[in-house]
Amino acid sequence: ALMCYVTVGTPSDPIIEFMIQRNMEVLEEYEPLRSPNATKVFVNGVWVGVHRDPAHLVSTVQHLRRSNMISHEVSLIRDIREREFKIFTDAGRVCRPLFVVENRADNENKGNLVLNKEHIRRLEDDQTLPINMDIEQRRENGYFGFQGLIDSGVVEYVDAEEEETVMIVMTPEDLDISRQLQAGYQIQPDESGDLNKRLKAPMNPTSHIWTHCEIHPSMILGICASIIPF
């Protein structure tokens, strides 16, 4: 992908210790007959333990990542069918950035992008800083930048395996249309006749919850596909 990032790797021990403190049973103490439906927890491919409340554990670790308390490189994959929760912190995984859609039930912004006007204002303020400043001087002067979006939980890096477990909407406009359909509104088809308009498949009104949004649809493709003349 055009904005891909290759992970450099982070230690996994702090995450394992955190999960043990959050009621994860380590493998040595696990009794299958006592909790046969427990979810297996894997870290970098190694089975480290089991947990009886995987939904809470996944949301807690995901909140840590979006709060910048653990590295944005960490991948979280919950396979509900197989009852597995996989965490990857190793190097060499190819990730790409996506906007995060707020899904917490207790948040008034539920169903919208985490990105808001305050983030846009801070990015605009970055443009006023002199271009000859080095990165340390910029940070001292309140530079926000793309890293600020990551640290604020607005943008999240997702690798190929985690991408299989998320629901990605193409544009913020499509997110609005989906929200209106779920609220029961009828969306009139675009009959303007514009030959350059984007062709969109009709949305399912009973559609699932979106978790992420593309920064731009062209970011799905790599450089070679993007330079093909149409």
Secondary structure as UniProt FT lines:
FT   TURN            2..3
FT   STRAND          5..6
FT   HELIX           13..21
FT   TURN            22..23
FT   STRAND          25..26
FT   HELIX           27..29
FT   TURN            32..34
FT   TURN            36..37
FT   STRAND          39..43
FT   TURN            44..45
FT   STRAND          46..51
FT   HELIX           54..66
FT   TURN            67..68
FT   TURN            72..73
FT   STRAND          75..79
FT   TURN            80..83
FT   STRAND          84..88
FT   STRAND          94..101
FT   TURN            105..106
FT   TURN            108..111
FT   HELIX           117..126
FT   TURN            127..128
FT   TURN            131..132
FT   HELIX           135..140
FT   TURN            141..142
FT   HELIX           145..151
FT   TURN            152..153
FT   STRAND          155..159
FT   HELIX           160..163
FT   TURN            164..165
FT   STRAND          168..169
FT   HELIX           172..182
FT   TURN            183..184
FT   TURN            195..196
FT   TURN            205..206
FT   STRAND          212..213
FT   HELIX           217..220
FT   HELIX           223..226
//
